[in-house]
């Protein structure tokens, strides 16, 4: 996804239903960031590898410095996704994320922006009150470089 031609929703997040998502529309949201302390705190609890928890060890490691856990990167993506793109009134659940990739490391001080492209809006054949929303997500850093890509699937209620 390039930086031009982004769309805007015509309905606010607290009145957004499946019908308010349009296949092919693209959105840009941001920003989130982390510092070294947040990276180490998250990693000590959930991903205790030295590239995430020990700046000295990380400096001589494969990335030449401290990097965030991919799971922390995914959590930051989810924060931006939930706060900006995903409806706050009609989101029912998610059957999962496909093709999750950590494309490049997230480093302390990086500023993150979320790009979303709606790639599927399909009403359910068996439950007429809902459907499946499919979205390609890309989390980019301040230089426009992707740090995470994924395809998100969400079950979303239809407008009552």
C-alpha positions in Angstrom: 0.0 0.0 0.0 1.4 3.4 -0.9 0.8 6.7 1.0 -1.7 8.2 -1.4 -5.5 8.0 -2.0 -6.8 7.0 1.4 -10.5 6.9 2.2 -12.5 8.2 5.2 -15.4 6.5 6.8 -18.7 8.2 6.5 -20.0 6.7 9.7 -18.4 7.0 13.1 -16.8 4.0 14.8 -19.7 3.8 17.3 -22.3 3.5 14.5 -20.3 1.4 12.1 -21.8 -1.9 10.8 -20.8 -4.4 8.1 -22.6 -2.3 5.4 -20.3 0.6 6.2 -17.2 -1.2 5.0 -16.5 -1.0 1.3 -14.3 -3.5 -0.5 -11.3 -1.7 -2.0 -11.3 1.2 0.4 -8.0 2.1 2.1 -7.4 3.8 5.4 -4.5 5.3 7.3 -4.4 5.6 11.1 -1.8 6.3 13.7 0.3 6.7 15.6 1.7 4.5 18.3 5.2 4.1 19.6 7.3 2.3 22.2 10.4 3.0 24.1 13.1 0.7 25.3 11.6 0.3 28.8 8.2 -0.8 27.3 9.9 -3.2 25.0 11.9 -4.8 27.8 8.9 -4.9 30.2 6.7 -6.7 27.7 9.4 -9.1 26.8 10.3 -10.0 30.3 6.7 -11.0 30.8 5.8 -12.6 27.5 8.8 -13.2 25.3 12.0 -13.4 27.4 14.7 -13.5 24.7 17.8 -11.4 25.1 17.2 -9.5 21.8 14.1 -8.1 23.6 15.2 -7.9 27.2 18.9 -7.0 27.4 20.2 -4.0 25.4 23.9 -5.1 25.8 23.2 -8.7 24.6 21.0 -7.3 21.8 23.7 -5.0 20.6 25.9 -8.0 19.7 22.9 -10.0 18.4 21.6 -10.5 14.9 19.7 -7.1 14.8 22.5 -4.9 16.3 20.3 -3.6 19.1 17.1 -4.0 21.1 14.0 -4.9 19.2 10.4 -5.4 20.2 8.8 -8.9 20.4 6.7 -9.6 17.3 3.8 -10.2 19.7 4.2 -6.7 21.1 4.2 -5.4 17.5 1.0 -7.3 16.8 -0.5 -5.9 20.0 0.3 -2.3 18.9 -1.3 -3.1 15.5 -4.4 -4.4 17.2 -4.6 -1.2 19.3 -4.7 1.0 16.2 -7.0 -1.4 14.4 -9.6 -1.5 17.3 -9.4 2.2 18.1 -9.8 3.4 14.5 -11.0 0.8 12.0 -13.0 -2.0 13.6 -16.5 -1.0 14.7 -16.9 -0.5 18.4 -20.7 -1.5 18.4 -20.9 -4.4 15.9 -17.7 -6.4 16.2 -18.7 -9.9 17.2 -15.5 -11.9 17.2 -12.6 -12.9 15.0 -11.9 -16.4 13.5 -8.3 -15.4 13.3 -5.5 -13.6 11.5 -3.9 -15.0 8.3 -0.4 -14.5 6.9 0.9 -12.6 10.0 4.5 -11.5 9.1 7.0 -9.4 11.1 8.7 -7.8 8.1 11.3 -5.8 9.9 12.1 -5.2 13.6 10.3 -2.6 15.7 12.9 -0.6 17.5 12.7 1.8 20.5 11.3 5.1 19.4 9.8 3.9 16.1 6.5 5.7 15.4 3.8 3.4 13.9 1.0 4.0 11.5 -1.6 1.5 10.5 -2.7 1.1 6.8 -5.9 -0.9 6.2 -7.4 -2.1 3.0 -10.9 -3.6 3.1 -10.6 -6.7 0.9 -13.8 -8.5 1.6 -17.3 -7.8 2.9 -19.4 -10.9 2.8 -22.8 -11.3 4.5 -23.2 -14.7 6.1 -25.3 -17.3 4.2 -26.5 -18.9 7.4 -26.8 -16.0 9.9 -28.4 -13.0 8.2 -27.6 -10.7 11.1 -23.9 -10.7 10.4 -21.0 -11.2 8.0 -17.3 -11.5 7.6 -15.0 -8.5 7.1 -11.6 -9.2 5.7 -8.9 -6.6 5.9 -5.2 -6.4 4.7 -3.3 -4.6 7.4 0.2 -3.1 7.2 1.9 -1.5 10.1 4.6 1.0 8.9 7.3 2.9 10.8 8.1 6.6 10.5 10.1 6.0 7.4 7.2 4.3 5.6 8.8 0.8 6.0 6.4 -2.0 6.8 7.1 -3.7 10.2 4.1 -6.0 10.2 1.6 -7.3 7.6 -1.4 -9.6 8.1 -4.9 -10.4 6.9 -7.5 -9.8 9.6 -10.9 -11.5 9.6 -13.7 -10.2 11.7 -17.3 -11.2 12.2 -19.4 -8.0 12.2 -23.1 -7.4 12.8 -25.2 -6.0 10.0 -27.1 -2.8 10.6 -30.3 -3.6 12.6 
